[in-house]
């Protein structure tokens, strides 16, 4: 059942990416801050920022593009905690980990001493290949983090850089939550 769900999520993510793809000619590497997951579990992009570096896929192949003069960034604060009673859910945002293709940042929700949700707030999203890789890998990494309840999760094949950044940021968030 899990494989069917994973396949379905990756297929839906790929279709969303296919229909939302736009050329990135003349732009620098772009990262996308991802909001909460949609009803189907796939994360949806909120904003994009250019950092003026070369772009490429998250794992191995790369393509270069000209740099962008837009250096604005949609980076959340390093630590965001929703304050309320001790039994209420709290969120913790891990450090933004700089990978070869851009930053990866994870936010976890903790309730009753357990991770109830893990979501990416930043991930490389500069070109079609980044979107394809991260659209597939991020839902898997999010599920693994919630199931494992720690940062000892498996890397996703084909998404080595994203997986490594995800695990490091996840550990940072877990450290903040004192789990």
Steps between C-alpha positions, in 0.01 A plus 500: 500500500787736584661447160172580325462817708861601431457432128175697491655798683804501273280476189279788615810704591653433160180606323476818705862580421450422132207738466659774710842484333634822358835565342768642721717654229683803633427427864734395778443204724162518663385357828139461590361531847243226524186545704282239661426188304190491283223255575678239288824543700698680230660826602414811300744782430432835664781733392824495304824689532806527279846489653713560192673160491503233235216255506471132432336184613524390859715200417775491243407676181514874483425781267611856530295811470581866517487666836203693620510837667207411725645405836183511706438200719198342663684337789305428816655575836738230625272402784125543498297369789124524533445565869209356692431234761743211548264252331457723193699444183817708459704555186878513476688615192841347440802683364506571127766261369684619192529217246677500165182624329344720768373504858284231657304578817260283698225587748357243739184506708526334840211403725529291815871444443445347154558636151155523343603678179813580306499748213759666280500880511784543248629272226684556169240569231699677226425283200287213378747237625508648853121510501478140382750368755373699798134453409563128529746492793350750746173312570701182561741676736209664686330163552823333610571771758157459661527121501857490636447774762866598454748603231617143442310470173605353166611725218286501187680349201561764235459785749826475691562871556140574597492197733825598671385861553159377618653267760731770636219757523269240656759425767529873573123527548497189720781648712295818548199291606718311751375163377 
